[in-house]
Amino acid sequence: MEYRSLGTTDLKVSIIGLGTMTFGEQNSEQEAHAQLDYAVDHGVNLIDCAEMYPVPPRAETQGRTEAYIGSWLKARGRRDDVIVATKVVGPSRGFPWIREGRTRLTKAHVIEACEGSLRRLNTDVIDLYQLHWPDRRTNYFGSRSFKVSPDEEATPLQESLEGLQVLVEQGKVRHVGLSNETPWGLHHCLRLHAEQGLPRVQAIQNPYNLLNRLLEVGLAEMMYREQVGLLAYSPLAMGVLSGKYRGGTAFPDDARLTLFNRFQRYQRPAAWAASEAYVTLAREHGLDPAQMALAFINQQPWVSSNLIGATTMGQLRSNIASAQITLSSDLLREIGRIFGQYPNPAP
């Protein structure tokens, strides 16, 4: 397993990180523990979760993901072997059950959310605490463009960072990060760190896969030059790049896109066409399509960790094994050719 620096910290994170949003919905506590055992035994040291998980979010299940990780930490006694990352919910997207709707990224709300995550995770400290999405209105979660929409109620990033600063000073959080953020958001946070001494953002967790490479325009250079690591989420585009959906013509009974209808961004006609092209390319080169898609992410220099997700142990083993694959320059050129034909069909 390869390990890379997390921003400017002394933490070294595994190039493959374990995303856990299926824990508590598609995966039972026993299955979650089995995944954690296998992943850590095979070199994975970054475990990522969020207070709103599992997904899809429901009042009945909210917090289970953190609780399952917490019960594993308590049972195994391996807290020092892992880097625990979690996220605080941003402005409510229809989740009134989370902290009774107190989900703006105000100083008080950030601190309250962290206390809840610490309890569920059975730990005294969170290694990386991230703002799950911006408090302000901007383009994320599939929006291709920025639309001016003044929002006087948006919590300033400065206040959110002030909340994180309290948690760092109390020893409850080691490092801070962003998620679903834009180049402006990162720039503003870095400026607040430089000018006011607020906590330095060390990582951004954004979607990044062969169907969505938008962050390569602007954000990737900023991350690379400012030493802010990318935690790439949805690297398989919710499984579309594995080929199991056969270009949108077959949906396995237990697959995520079959069970839930909230992932429409990956089901556009151009996305199906592009995924079929990538799957065909992988098979022509004797590669598993999912492993090729993951290996592409692993090879990017601005990536600190590639957050895989799995519902079965077979998927988990295959995804972790992608860390051993290096794509040739010829294959990368072929990937570039397909990308030129289908640029970012699923942002």
KEVEXTOR-142428 format. One record per residue (C-alpha): residue number from 1; chain; x, y, z. Coordinates in nm, 4 decimals. Layout:
% KEVEXTOR-142428
NUM|A|X|Y|Z
...
***
This chain:
% KEVEXTOR-142428
1|A|0.0000|0.0000|0.0000
2|A|0.1241|0.3471|-0.0860
3|A|0.0948|0.6275|0.1681
4|A|0.0811|0.9992|0.0907
5|A|0.0971|1.3123|0.3018
6|A|-0.2308|1.4681|0.4071
7|A|-0.1758|1.8313|0.3186
8|A|0.1069|1.9791|0.5227
9|A|0.0419|1.7544|0.8232
10|A|0.2603|1.4728|0.9474
11|A|-0.0188|1.2240|0.8734
12|A|0.0414|0.9664|0.6019
13|A|-0.2813|0.8335|0.4543
14|A|-0.3223|0.5202|0.2450
15|A|-0.3827|0.5830|-0.1246
16|A|-0.6940|0.3692|-0.0822
17|A|-0.9266|0.4989|0.1874
18|A|-1.2452|0.3306|0.3048
19|A|-1.5691|0.5189|0.2435
20|A|-1.8452|0.3912|0.4686
21|A|-2.1765|0.5454|0.3675
22|A|-2.3301|0.1989|0.3137
23|A|-2.2743|0.1032|0.6794
24|A|-2.6151|0.0936|0.8441
25|A|-2.8177|0.0760|0.5227
26|A|-2.6790|-0.1789|0.2776
27|A|-2.4301|-0.3236|0.5262
28|A|-2.5060|-0.4574|0.8736
29|A|-2.2857|-0.3900|1.1742
30|A|-2.1264|-0.7337|1.1387
31|A|-2.0523|-0.6707|0.7705
32|A|-1.9149|-0.3264|0.8504
33|A|-1.6771|-0.4752|1.1052
34|A|-1.5645|-0.7399|0.8560
35|A|-1.4899|-0.4686|0.5979
36|A|-1.2954|-0.2650|0.8519
37|A|-1.0959|-0.5710|0.9608
38|A|-1.0001|-0.6598|0.6056
39|A|-0.9223|-0.3057|0.4972
40|A|-0.6981|-0.2257|0.7922
41|A|-0.5240|-0.5638|0.7697
42|A|-0.4414|-0.4798|0.4065
43|A|-0.2901|-0.1405|0.4707
44|A|-0.5883|0.0951|0.4591
45|A|-0.5582|0.3484|0.7407
46|A|-0.8061|0.6217|0.6410
47|A|-1.1689|0.5630|0.7405
48|A|-1.4136|0.8289|0.6203
49|A|-1.7694|0.8809|0.7395
50|A|-2.0181|1.1599|0.8168
51|A|-2.2821|1.2471|1.0736
52|A|-2.5583|1.2209|0.8090
53|A|-2.4591|0.8687|0.6975
54|A|-2.5741|0.6159|0.5897
55|A|-2.6970|0.7142|0.2459
56|A|-2.9714|0.7567|0.1478
57|A|-3.0270|0.9650|0.4608
58|A|-3.3219|0.8705|0.6777
59|A|-3.4238|0.9696|1.0280
60|A|-3.4336|0.6028|1.1307
61|A|-3.0736|0.5333|1.0335
62|A|-2.8901|0.8646|1.0783
63|A|-2.5693|0.8201|1.2768
64|A|-2.5483|0.4436|1.2328
65|A|-2.2373|0.4636|1.0171
66|A|-2.0386|0.6466|1.2835
67|A|-2.1856|0.4160|1.5496
68|A|-2.0740|0.1030|1.3618
69|A|-1.7232|0.2432|1.3272
70|A|-1.7312|0.3355|1.6942
71|A|-1.8319|-0.0147|1.8009
72|A|-1.5490|-0.1556|1.5862
73|A|-1.2965|0.0803|1.7453
74|A|-1.4148|-0.0236|2.0911
75|A|-1.4139|-0.3950|2.0117
76|A|-1.0801|-0.4082|1.8307
77|A|-0.8811|-0.1510|2.0252
78|A|-0.7162|-0.0282|1.7039
79|A|-0.7735|0.3440|1.7336
80|A|-0.4035|0.4190|1.6864
81|A|-0.3982|0.2174|1.3618
82|A|-0.6471|0.4346|1.1760
83|A|-0.7063|0.7936|1.0734
84|A|-1.0709|0.8749|1.1380
85|A|-1.2348|1.1382|0.9185
86|A|-1.5930|1.2555|0.9455
87|A|-1.8059|1.5474|0.8291
88|A|-2.0507|1.8004|0.9704
89|A|-2.3756|1.8439|0.7765
90|A|-2.4202|2.1735|0.5949
91|A|-2.7457|2.3682|0.5529
92|A|-3.0382|2.1281|0.5685
93|A|-3.1300|1.9528|0.2456
94|A|-3.4451|1.8118|0.3987
95|A|-3.2870|1.6540|0.7077
96|A|-3.4830|1.8143|0.9952
97|A|-3.4041|1.5152|1.2172
98|A|-3.0323|1.5975|1.2316
99|A|-2.9724|1.8065|1.5447
100|A|-3.3353|1.9212|1.5229
101|A|-3.2550|2.1170|1.2104
102|A|-2.9544|2.3012|1.3543
103|A|-2.7440|2.2400|1.0464
104|A|-2.6051|2.5748|0.9441
105|A|-2.2287|2.5850|0.9668
106|A|-2.2283|2.8362|1.2492
107|A|-1.9681|2.8160|1.5229
108|A|-2.2211|2.6703|1.7677
109|A|-2.3630|2.4180|1.5224
110|A|-2.0182|2.2924|1.4173
111|A|-1.9192|2.2366|1.7801
112|A|-2.2500|2.0634|1.8600
113|A|-2.2162|1.8330|1.5594
114|A|-1.8633|1.7348|1.6550
115|A|-1.9688|1.6383|2.0066
116|A|-2.2286|1.4020|1.8611
117|A|-1.9802|1.2437|1.6216
118|A|-1.7263|1.1902|1.9000
119|A|-1.9875|1.0042|2.1058
120|A|-2.0958|0.7814|1.8205
121|A|-1.7376|0.7085|1.7138
122|A|-1.6287|0.6116|2.0652
123|A|-1.3227|0.8324|2.0400
124|A|-1.1796|1.1407|2.2076
125|A|-1.0474|1.2970|1.8889
126|A|-1.1326|1.3153|1.5180
127|A|-0.8260|1.3188|1.2961
128|A|-0.9881|1.5085|1.0074
129|A|-1.3116|1.7028|1.0538
130|A|-1.4699|1.8316|0.7322
131|A|-1.7470|2.0733|0.6353
132|A|-1.9692|1.8420|0.4315
133|A|-2.0854|2.1086|0.1848
134|A|-2.0802|2.4895|0.1757
135|A|-2.3217|2.6977|0.3782
136|A|-2.3417|2.9449|0.0894
137|A|-2.5159|2.8819|-0.2416
138|A|-2.2686|2.7679|-0.5043
139|A|-2.2228|2.4914|-0.7587
140|A|-2.1874|2.1447|-0.6087
141|A|-2.3747|1.8119|-0.6135
142|A|-2.4012|1.8053|-0.9912
143|A|-2.4411|2.1729|-1.0752
144|A|-2.2243|2.2577|-1.3758
145|A|-2.2279|2.6352|-1.3418
146|A|-2.2271|2.9110|-1.0852
147|A|-2.5405|3.1238|-1.0674
148|A|-2.5348|3.4506|-0.8767
149|A|-2.7862|3.4230|-0.5950
150|A|-2.7164|3.6557|-0.3022
151|A|-2.7732|3.4758|0.0258
152|A|-2.7397|3.7086|0.3206
153|A|-2.8146|3.4241|0.5608
154|A|-2.5113|3.2192|0.4595
155|A|-2.2708|3.1582|0.7459
156|A|-1.9339|3.3123|0.6570
157|A|-1.6516|3.0637|0.6176
158|A|-1.4655|3.2614|0.8813
159|A|-1.7253|3.1704|1.1439
160|A|-1.7213|2.8039|1.0437
161|A|-1.3421|2.7994|1.0781
162|A|-1.3713|2.9714|1.4153
163|A|-1.5878|2.6804|1.5301
164|A|-1.3300|2.4350|1.4026
165|A|-1.0589|2.6339|1.5786
166|A|-1.2336|2.5867|1.9135
167|A|-1.2422|2.2118|1.8534
168|A|-0.8741|2.2034|1.7594
169|A|-0.7805|2.4031|2.0685
170|A|-0.9859|2.1658|2.2844
171|A|-0.8000|1.8685|2.1370
172|A|-1.1175|1.7184|1.9894
173|A|-1.0094|1.7679|1.6270
174|A|-0.6572|1.7336|1.4864
175|A|-0.6981|1.8721|1.1348
176|A|-0.9749|2.0276|0.9266
177|A|-1.0977|1.9888|0.5721
178|A|-1.3681|2.0824|0.3235
179|A|-1.5989|1.8777|0.1036
180|A|-1.7910|1.9568|-0.2156
181|A|-1.5989|2.2835|-0.2269
182|A|-1.4969|2.5200|-0.5049
183|A|-1.1629|2.6880|-0.5839
184|A|-1.2931|3.0116|-0.4306
185|A|-1.3874|2.8351|-0.1090
186|A|-1.0446|2.6781|-0.0776
187|A|-0.8685|3.0044|-0.1601
188|A|-1.0758|3.1958|0.0954
189|A|-1.0040|2.9415|0.3694
190|A|-0.6315|2.9467|0.2981
191|A|-0.6368|3.3268|0.3113
192|A|-0.8170|3.3215|0.6468
193|A|-0.5491|3.0851|0.7753
194|A|-0.2669|3.3094|0.6516
195|A|-0.4192|3.6371|0.7701
196|A|-0.6009|3.5380|1.0891
197|A|-0.4381|3.2146|1.2020
198|A|-0.7535|3.0080|1.1664
199|A|-0.7050|2.6329|1.1113
200|A|-0.5438|2.5443|0.7799
201|A|-0.7528|2.3351|0.5444
202|A|-0.5538|2.0187|0.4741
203|A|-0.7900|1.8272|0.2463
204|A|-1.0878|1.8575|0.0161
205|A|-1.3269|1.5689|-0.0384
206|A|-1.4870|1.6121|-0.3802
207|A|-1.6252|1.3748|-0.6450
208|A|-1.3627|1.2599|-0.8931
209|A|-1.3947|0.9814|-1.1476
210|A|-1.3652|0.9144|-1.5209
211|A|-1.7153|1.0563|-1.5723
212|A|-1.6502|1.3695|-1.3661
213|A|-1.3099|1.5360|-1.3933
214|A|-1.4302|1.8932|-1.3488
215|A|-1.1987|1.9556|-1.0551
216|A|-0.9029|1.9264|-1.2946
217|A|-0.9987|2.2738|-1.4179
218|A|-0.8791|2.5166|-1.1523
219|A|-0.9140|2.3205|-0.8297
220|A|-0.6526|2.0530|-0.9038
221|A|-0.3749|2.3069|-0.9629
222|A|-0.4663|2.4970|-0.6486
223|A|-0.4686|2.1787|-0.4392
224|A|-0.1369|2.0634|-0.5821
225|A|0.0476|2.3938|-0.5466
226|A|-0.0986|2.4779|-0.2043
227|A|-0.0438|2.1251|-0.0677
228|A|-0.4076|2.0464|0.0028
229|A|-0.4832|1.6810|-0.0590
230|A|-0.7818|1.5499|-0.2508
231|A|-0.9914|1.2777|-0.0927
232|A|-1.1637|1.1525|-0.4062
233|A|-1.5157|1.0294|-0.3477
234|A|-1.7395|0.8320|-0.5830
235|A|-1.4353|0.7106|-0.7824
236|A|-1.6507|0.4476|-0.9553
237|A|-1.9446|0.6851|-1.0167
238|A|-2.1693|0.4816|-0.7855
239|A|-2.0564|0.1607|-0.9540
240|A|-2.1368|0.2712|-1.3091
241|A|-1.7691|0.2398|-1.4102
242|A|-1.7572|-0.1216|-1.2924
243|A|-1.9632|-0.2289|-1.5928
244|A|-2.2204|-0.4107|-1.3841
245|A|-2.5062|-0.2011|-1.5219
246|A|-2.4166|-0.2841|-1.8859
247|A|-2.4572|0.0684|-2.0092
248|A|-2.7883|0.1175|-1.8350
249|A|-2.9545|-0.1910|-1.9814
250|A|-2.9231|-0.4178|-1.6761
251|A|-2.9597|-0.3353|-1.3083
252|A|-2.8546|-0.6061|-1.0582
253|A|-3.1122|-0.6576|-0.7840
254|A|-2.8877|-0.5490|-0.4957
255|A|-2.7024|-0.2672|-0.6724
256|A|-2.7198|0.0889|-0.5396
257|A|-2.8738|0.2414|-0.8513
258|A|-3.1384|-0.0312|-0.8461
259|A|-3.2283|0.0218|-0.4821
260|A|-3.2179|0.4015|-0.4700
261|A|-3.3177|0.6685|-0.7197
262|A|-3.1153|0.9597|-0.5768
263|A|-2.8079|0.9144|-0.8003
264|A|-2.9470|1.0412|-1.1306
265|A|-2.6306|1.2358|-1.2145
266|A|-2.4634|0.9079|-1.3155
267|A|-2.7521|0.7845|-1.5313
268|A|-2.7575|1.0312|-1.8183
269|A|-2.7305|0.8872|-2.1716
270|A|-2.3823|1.0352|-2.2240
271|A|-2.2675|0.8865|-1.8923
272|A|-2.3835|0.5394|-1.9948
273|A|-2.2105|0.5748|-2.3317
274|A|-1.8866|0.6944|-2.1743
275|A|-1.8884|0.4205|-1.9124
276|A|-1.9346|0.1568|-2.1822
277|A|-1.6348|0.2974|-2.3678
278|A|-1.4183|0.2834|-2.0543
279|A|-1.5376|-0.0675|-1.9656
280|A|-1.4591|-0.1897|-2.3173
281|A|-1.1154|-0.0296|-2.3052
282|A|-1.0337|-0.1950|-1.9741
283|A|-1.1338|-0.5375|-2.0994
284|A|-0.9316|-0.4922|-2.4178
285|A|-0.6273|-0.4423|-2.1953
286|A|-0.7090|-0.7402|-1.9729
287|A|-0.8090|-0.5233|-1.6781
288|A|-1.1061|-0.5264|-1.4477
289|A|-1.3022|-0.2093|-1.5392
290|A|-1.3440|-0.0999|-1.1779
291|A|-0.9750|-0.1462|-1.1060
292|A|-0.8780|0.0553|-1.4135
293|A|-1.1056|0.3403|-1.3079
294|A|-0.9609|0.3365|-0.9560
295|A|-0.6017|0.3113|-1.0785
296|A|-0.6542|0.6245|-1.2875
297|A|-0.7472|0.8161|-0.9707
298|A|-0.4599|0.6630|-0.7738
299|A|-0.2051|0.7938|-1.0249
300|A|-0.3036|1.1599|-1.0017
301|A|-0.0493|1.3666|-0.8038
302|A|-0.3084|1.5856|-0.6301
303|A|-0.4855|1.2834|-0.4794
304|A|-0.4047|1.1980|-0.1182
305|A|-0.6533|0.9125|-0.0893
306|A|-0.9080|0.7409|-0.3114
307|A|-1.2223|0.6689|-0.1084
308|A|-1.3599|0.3366|-0.2230
309|A|-1.6940|0.1996|-0.1119
310|A|-1.8113|-0.1591|-0.1174
311|A|-2.1171|-0.3590|-0.0206
312|A|-1.9539|-0.7012|-0.0566
313|A|-1.6186|-0.8409|0.0512
314|A|-1.5459|-0.9325|-0.3103
315|A|-1.5832|-0.5694|-0.4152
316|A|-1.3690|-0.4582|-0.1227
317|A|-1.0858|-0.6977|-0.2062
318|A|-1.0871|-0.5971|-0.5729
319|A|-1.0982|-0.2258|-0.4979
320|A|-0.8093|-0.2399|-0.2534
321|A|-0.6070|-0.4447|-0.5020
322|A|-0.6271|-0.1531|-0.7476
323|A|-0.3451|0.0055|-0.5464
324|A|-0.1097|-0.2458|-0.7107
325|A|-0.2008|-0.1479|-1.0687
326|A|-0.0128|0.1105|-1.2759
327|A|-0.1715|0.2238|-1.6019
328|A|0.0635|0.2533|-1.8979
329|A|0.1113|0.5769|-2.0911
330|A|-0.0575|0.4149|-2.3914
331|A|-0.3626|0.3256|-2.1852
332|A|-0.3746|0.6733|-2.0348
333|A|-0.3768|0.8176|-2.3882
334|A|-0.6723|0.5953|-2.4745
335|A|-0.8517|0.7147|-2.1615
336|A|-0.7806|1.0700|-2.2743
337|A|-0.9291|0.9942|-2.6158
338|A|-1.2551|0.8726|-2.4596
339|A|-1.2586|1.1726|-2.2288
340|A|-1.2302|1.4002|-2.5316
341|A|-1.5341|1.2329|-2.6812
342|A|-1.7371|1.2360|-2.3545
343|A|-1.6098|1.5232|-2.1357
344|A|-1.7587|1.5192|-1.7864
345|A|-2.0997|1.3651|-1.8626
346|A|-2.1808|1.3184|-1.4924
347|A|-2.0688|1.6193|-1.2846
***
